[in-house]
Amino acid sequence: MLLAVGIGSVDVPVRDSWRIVVRHLTGGSREGLDPVQDQIVWEYRMPRVLLAALAGAGLAVAGVVLQALVANPLADPYVLGISSGASTGAVLVMTAGSASTGGLGVSAAAFVGAGVATVLVFALGRRGGRLSPLRLVLAGVAIGYLFQAATGYLQLQASPNELRRVMFWLLGSVAGARWDQLEVVAVAVVVLTVLLLLCGRRLNALVTGEEQATALGIDVNRLRVLLLAACALLTGTIIAVTGGVGFVGLLVPHIVRLGFGADHRRVLPLSALTGALYLVAVDLLSRTVDSPNEIPLGIFTAAVGAPVLLWLLRRDGGAGRGV
């Protein structure tokens, strides 16, 4: 992260970046610091690096939990249509103005859209008063396609300038990160990640089967509702600020499981760390490959993640342990 703070269209030596960060954190005097470097590091790069780390950690943890929740190794935070709902809300504001959503901004509309999608999937995923993993996946896919259709229609109505902004948001970016945005995201990611980390033992029981988990004294339906709500809130909060950053929640859990086994007490914290590092590295690529231009994160997460996932599939034992 410190390396990422110093690299960009204007490079700042790691030593200088460290001094700037430490003095801001400790409230020390900034005498002797280059004011231009100070502004670049603290006002622009530090918030975006922290946001990338928080988003990567949150999406990776949500991916681990959802794969256990629906018993599907292809599940990720977007399989339940949450991303599609958020996209529709954000694109509606970008193309029709905030008046169309009652005065909500892009981030707020995206969060509301994610919430609407989650409620619909939750309602359709219930069977006999209980959440069904298969119905959750099918409802998520159906709701996702429905919101994608709405987003596609809104894009057709957009002007060329609006369309460029829409496409950049849909592919995800942390370029506009600000310190005031980090507070809500940091609280949501930290609190919900800690909550999900505490569910490690119950997730281990859940993946062994509903009957065995019930025999161990776990209220499976209540656990599924809690996990779904936590993942939806976590994903919705992140997407509302970063846009549609994909592939993190799908790829990272498989990498961690291949290296450290399937015990969720290890997989969850290691996935948070790996996801944070992964998205910080991807953000660094996005702003340096074609500097001073920036490329949306979603392009790199797919371009880097897809070959890695295919390589993991070809590894001996990969299909059994990770995928």
Secondary structure, 3 states (H helix, E strand, C coil): CHHHHHCCCCCCCHHHHHHHHHHHHHCCCCCCCCHHHHHHHHHHHHHHHHHHHHHHHHHHHHHHHHHHHCCCCCCCCCCCCHHHHHHHHHHHHHHHCHHHHCCCCHHHHHHHHHHHHHHHHHHHCEECCEECHHHHHHHHHHHHHHHHHHHHHHHHCCCHHHHHHHHHHHHCCCCCCCHHHHHHHHHHHHHHHHHHHCCHHHHHHHHCCHHHHHHCCCCHHHHHHHHHHHHHHHHHHHHHHHCCCCCHHHHHHHHHHHHHCCCHHHHHHHHHHHHHHHHHHHHHHHHHCCCCCCCCHHHHHHHHHHHHHHHHHHCCCHHHHCC
